[in-house]
């Protein structure tokens, strides 16, 4: 059976194969909706005869696709893996495998830090769900590539090179963005798989340095800290994608919450759990009633101010995981807020009718507002963390 035909009937197959219904039908209904939407994206890719990696919709309404070197390239294959896990449909397995294999060369990238996003979300989920040791080999090589960016004196993994491109114009020596914390899962997972303490030591050193220099007294975070790689001194702090250098860029706060929760899961170190809890409490104090942040917490809260559904999806996924690591009352509070965020994202305000929105799931995400880039659009990573949040909630609610 050709894949083009296969994915024209995905919604029907899913409806027939659903065996577990949650007490709250919102979860299963939105898994079914995601199945149909992503099925439409797969169908468009298969028609092209090549793997195209969808990222967002352009101003002309056409889908923008990225290359394997782009930091976002692992999200769509990762979404297929989550959909395979959620639906149990074996027909999704070869699709996930094929789209993951298309990113194989990314394991050798050494010129930026985002190899963790690319490989973890694709190969990492594939390895988790299949146990295929060839996937583990790719993940290990990617971890070694990321390891080359460690700057031992400063105690950090450098995010970007500064000799070329727009980074060279900023005057940075050794920039580190809060997003970089997300890539540490690559090191920690391979440290456990191969009993390599050096990988965990690098990850923990970076995480500890980030706690020391990135966070403000209220546990909000700067986007970027620039270091002197020779002395480790902090040269400056900025919020490049935010409202101002001292503002709290929403997706940056989401990365912080998610990554320190992940750091606790993979190390068991209490300081990371404490950090994640402080960040979560700060966010719950500051988020709008519907749970969806404006693109920056310090941007004017006007009706015309863009929201960021991607940040909400990341936060929801992290809050579900964090809720399982803390005392019951606190966990219930985090879980309830995550469910609120998912309910809002699943509402007509944030989810377009089936067949619309370019095959993406939530609407109203914001990529880089100060650069007028990807403002009020769907984004592939919003889909990924939305599906991850649904997966985590479904696991928690199952008997």
C-alpha positions in Angstrom: 0.0 0.0 0.0 1.4 3.4 -0.9 2.0 5.8 1.9 0.0 8.5 0.1 -3.1 6.3 0.4 -2.2 5.0 3.8 -2.3 8.5 5.3 -5.6 9.5 3.7 -7.3 7.0 6.0 -5.3 7.5 9.2 -8.1 9.2 11.1 -10.4 6.3 10.4 -7.8 3.8 11.5 -7.1 5.6 14.7 -10.8 5.9 15.6 -11.2 2.1 15.1 -8.1 1.2 17.1 -8.6 3.3 20.2 -8.8 0.9 23.1 -8.3 3.2 26.2 -10.6 6.1 26.9 -9.5 8.6 29.5 -12.1 10.0 31.9 -11.4 13.3 30.3 -12.1 12.8 26.6 -10.2 15.9 25.7 -7.0 14.0 25.7 -8.1 11.2 23.3 -10.0 13.6 21.1 -6.9 15.7 20.6 -4.7 12.7 20.0 -7.2 11.8 17.2 -7.1 15.4 15.8 -3.2 15.4 15.9 -3.2 12.1 14.1 -5.3 13.5 11.2 -3.3 16.8 11.0 0.1 15.1 11.0 -1.3 12.6 8.5 -2.0 15.5 6.2 1.6 16.7 6.5 2.9 13.2 5.9 0.8 12.9 2.8 2.2 16.1 1.4 5.7 15.0 2.0 5.2 11.6 0.4 3.7 13.3 -2.7 6.9 15.2 -3.1 9.0 12.0 -3.3 11.5 13.2 -0.8 11.7 14.0 2.8 10.8 17.6 3.5 10.9 18.8 7.1 8.0 21.1 8.0 8.6 24.0 10.3 5.9 26.7 10.0 3.7 28.6 7.6 5.1 31.6 5.7 3.3 34.8 5.2 1.9 33.4 1.9 0.4 30.5 3.7 2.8 28.0 2.3 4.7 25.5 4.4 8.4 26.3 5.1 10.7 23.3 5.3 14.2 23.2 6.8 17.4 21.3 6.2 18.8 18.7 8.6 21.3 21.2 10.0 18.5 23.4 11.3 17.9 23.3 15.0 14.3 22.4 14.4 14.8 19.5 12.1 14.3 16.8 14.8 10.9 18.0 15.9 8.7 16.6 13.0 10.3 13.1 13.1 9.9 13.3 16.9 6.2 14.1 16.6 5.8 11.0 14.4 7.4 8.9 17.1 5.1 10.3 19.7 2.1 9.7 17.5 3.2 6.2 17.0 3.4 5.7 20.7 0.0 7.4 21.4 -1.9 5.6 18.7 -0.1 2.2 18.6 -0.5 2.1 14.9 2.3 0.0 13.4 2.0 1.8 10.1 3.6 4.9 11.6 6.7 3.0 12.5 8.4 2.9 9.0 7.5 6.5 8.5 9.2 7.5 11.8 12.2 5.4 10.9 12.5 6.9 7.4 12.2 10.5 8.6 14.7 9.9 11.4 17.2 8.3 9.1 17.1 11.5 7.0 18.8 13.3 9.8 21.7 10.8 10.2 24.5 13.2 9.1 23.5 15.6 11.9 25.4 13.4 14.4 28.6 15.0 13.1 27.6 18.7 13.5 30.0 20.5 15.7 29.4 24.2 14.7 26.4 24.8 16.9 24.9 23.4 20.2 21.5 22.4 18.8 22.5 18.9 17.9 20.7 17.8 21.0 17.4 19.1 19.7 18.0 17.4 16.4 19.1 14.0 17.5 17.4 13.6 20.9 13.9 14.3 19.5 14.3 11.9 16.5 16.9 9.2 17.2 16.3 9.5 21.0 12.6 8.8 20.8 13.3 6.1 18.2 15.8 4.4 20.5 13.4 4.7 23.5 10.6 3.1 21.6 12.4 0.4 19.6 15.7 -0.3 21.4 17.5 -0.2 18.1 21.2 -0.1 19.0 22.1 1.5 15.7 20.1 4.5 17.0 22.2 4.5 20.1 25.4 4.7 18.1 24.2 7.8 16.3 23.2 9.4 19.6 26.6 8.6 21.1 28.4 10.3 18.1 26.1 13.3 18.5 27.0 13.5 22.2 30.7 13.4 21.2 30.1 16.2 18.7 28.4 18.3 21.4 31.2 17.6 23.8 33.6 19.5 21.5 31.8 22.7 22.3 32.6 22.5 26.0 34.8 25.4 27.3 36.3 24.0 30.6 37.6 27.3 32.1 34.2 29.0 31.8 32.4 25.7 32.6 29.9 25.9 29.8 29.0 24.5 26.3 29.3 27.4 23.8 26.1 27.9 21.9 27.3 29.6 18.7 30.5 30.3 17.0 31.2 34.0 16.6 33.5 34.3 13.6 30.8 34.4 10.9 27.2 35.4 10.3 25.0 37.6 12.5 26.7 36.2 15.6 29.9 37.9 14.6 28.2 41.3 14.5 27.2 41.1 18.2 30.6 41.4 19.8 30.2 38.2 21.8 33.2 36.0 22.7 31.5 32.9 24.1 27.7 33.2 24.0 25.5 30.7 25.9 21.7 30.8 25.6 19.3 29.2 28.0 18.1 27.0 25.2 21.4 25.2 25.4 20.2 23.5 28.6 17.9 21.4 26.5 20.8 19.7 24.7 22.3 18.3 27.9 19.9 15.4 27.7 22.0 14.1 24.9 25.1 13.9 27.2 23.2 12.5 30.2 21.5 9.8 28.3 24.7 8.6 26.7 26.6 8.9 30.0 24.1 6.3 31.5 24.1 4.1 28.4 27.9 3.9 28.2 28.8 4.5 31.9 30.8 7.6 30.8 31.1 9.9 33.7 32.8 12.6 31.6 29.6 13.3 29.7 27.6 13.7 32.9 30.3 15.9 34.4 30.2 18.3 31.4 26.4 18.4 31.6 26.3 19.1 35.3 29.1 21.7 35.1 27.1 23.6 32.4 23.9 23.3 34.3 25.5 24.6 37.5 27.2 27.5 35.8 23.9 28.4 34.2 22.2 28.5 37.6 24.9 30.8 38.8 24.8 33.3 36.0 21.6 33.0 34.0 19.0 33.4 36.7 17.7 36.5 38.5 16.6 36.6 42.1 13.0 35.8 41.1 14.1 32.7 39.1 13.4 34.2 35.7 16.3 33.8 33.3 18.2 35.9 30.8 18.3 34.5 27.3 22.0 34.9 26.8 25.2 35.2 28.9 28.4 36.0 27.2 31.6 34.6 28.8 35.3 35.1 28.4 36.4 31.5 27.5 39.9 32.2 28.8 39.0 33.4 32.2 35.4 32.4 32.7 34.3 35.9 33.5 30.8 37.1 32.5 31.1 39.8 29.8 27.4 40.6 29.5 23.8 39.4 29.8 21.1 39.9 27.3 17.6 38.7 26.2 18.1 38.7 22.5 14.7 37.4 21.5 12.8 39.2 24.3 11.2 42.5 25.0 14.3 43.9 26.6 17.6 42.6 28.1 16.0 42.5 31.5 12.7 40.9 30.4 11.5 37.4 30.7 11.3 35.9 27.2 8.5 33.3 27.5 10.1 30.4 25.6 13.4 30.9 27.5 11.5 30.5 30.8 9.9 27.3 29.3 13.3 25.9 28.3 14.6 26.6 31.9 11.7 24.8 33.5 11.9 21.8 31.2 15.6 21.4 31.3 16.1 21.5 35.1 13.2 19.0 35.5 15.1 16.8 33.0 18.4 17.3 34.8 16.8 15.9 38.0 15.2 13.0 36.2 18.6 11.9 34.8 20.9 12.7 37.7 18.7 12.6 40.9 20.5 15.7 42.2 18.2 17.7 44.4 19.5 21.1 43.5 18.0 20.6 40.0 14.7 19.7 41.4 14.7 22.8 43.6 15.6 25.0 40.7 12.8 23.5 38.6 10.3 24.0 41.4 11.3 27.6 41.9 10.9 28.3 38.1 7.5 26.5 38.1 6.3 28.6 41.0 7.5 31.8 39.3 5.7 30.9 36.1 2.4 30.0 37.8 2.4 33.4 39.5 3.0 35.2 36.3 1.1 33.3 33.6 -2.3 34.6 32.3 -5.4 32.9 33.5 -5.7 30.7 30.4 -2.1 29.4 30.8 -0.8 30.7 27.5 2.0 33.3 27.9 2.5 36.4 25.9 5.6 36.2 23.8 7.5 37.9 26.7 6.2 38.1 30.2 7.2 41.8 30.3 5.6 42.8 27.0 2.5 44.9 27.3 -0.5 42.6 28.0 -2.6 44.0 25.2 -5.2 42.2 23.0 -2.8 42.7 20.1 0.3 41.3 21.9 1.2 37.9 20.4 0.9 34.8 22.6 3.3 31.9 22.4 1.6 28.5 22.2 4.9 26.8 21.8 6.1 28.1 25.2 2.8 26.9 26.8 3.3 23.4 25.3 6.8 23.2 26.6 5.7 24.3 30.0 2.8 21.9 30.1 5.0 18.9 29.2 7.6 19.9 31.9 4.9 20.5 34.5 3.4 17.1 34.0 6.8 15.5 34.5 7.7 17.7 37.5 4.4 16.9 39.1 5.6 13.3 39.6 8.8 14.4 41.4 7.3 16.6 44.2 5.0 16.1 47.2 1.4 15.2 46.3 -0.2 18.6 46.9 2.4 20.4 44.9 2.2 17.8 42.2 -1.5 18.2 41.9 -1.1 21.9 41.5 1.4 21.5 38.7 -0.6 18.8 37.0 -3.8 20.9 37.1 -2.1 23.8 35.5 -0.6 21.7 32.8 -4.1 20.3 32.0 -5.4 23.8 31.9 -2.8 24.7 29.3 -3.6 21.7 27.2 -7.3 22.5 27.4 -6.6 26.0 26.2 -4.4 24.8 23.4 -7.0 22.3 22.4 -9.7 25.0 22.3 -11.0 26.6 19.0 -9.0 29.7 19.9 -5.7 27.8 19.5 -6.6 24.8 17.4 -7.8 25.3 13.8 -10.4 23.0 12.2 -9.0 19.7 10.8 -7.3 20.2 7.5 -6.4 23.8 8.1 -3.3 25.4 9.7 -1.0 23.7 7.2 -1.3 20.4 9.1 0.2 21.8 12.2 -1.7 21.5 15.6 -1.7 24.6 17.8 -1.9 28.1 16.3 -0.5 31.4 17.7 3.1 30.6 18.4 5.9 33.2 18.3 9.4 32.4 17.1 11.5 35.6 17.2 9.3 38.7 17.7 12.1 41.3 17.8 13.2 40.2 14.3 9.6 40.0 12.9 10.2 36.3 12.4 7.5 33.7 12.8 5.0 35.8 14.7 1.5 34.4 15.3 2.1 31.2 13.3 2.1 27.4 13.9 5.5 26.0 14.8 6.7 22.4 14.6 8.1 22.5 18.1 4.8 23.5 19.5 3.4 20.4 17.9 6.2 18.2 19.4 5.8 19.4 23.0 2.1 19.4 22.7 2.2 15.7 21.8 4.8 15.0 24.4 2.5 16.6 27.0 -0.4 14.5 25.8 1.8 11.4 26.1 2.8 12.2 29.6 -0.7 13.1 30.8 -2.1 9.9 29.2 0.6 7.8 31.0 -0.3 9.5 34.3 -4.0 9.0 33.9 -3.9 5.3 32.9 -4.5 2.8 35.6 
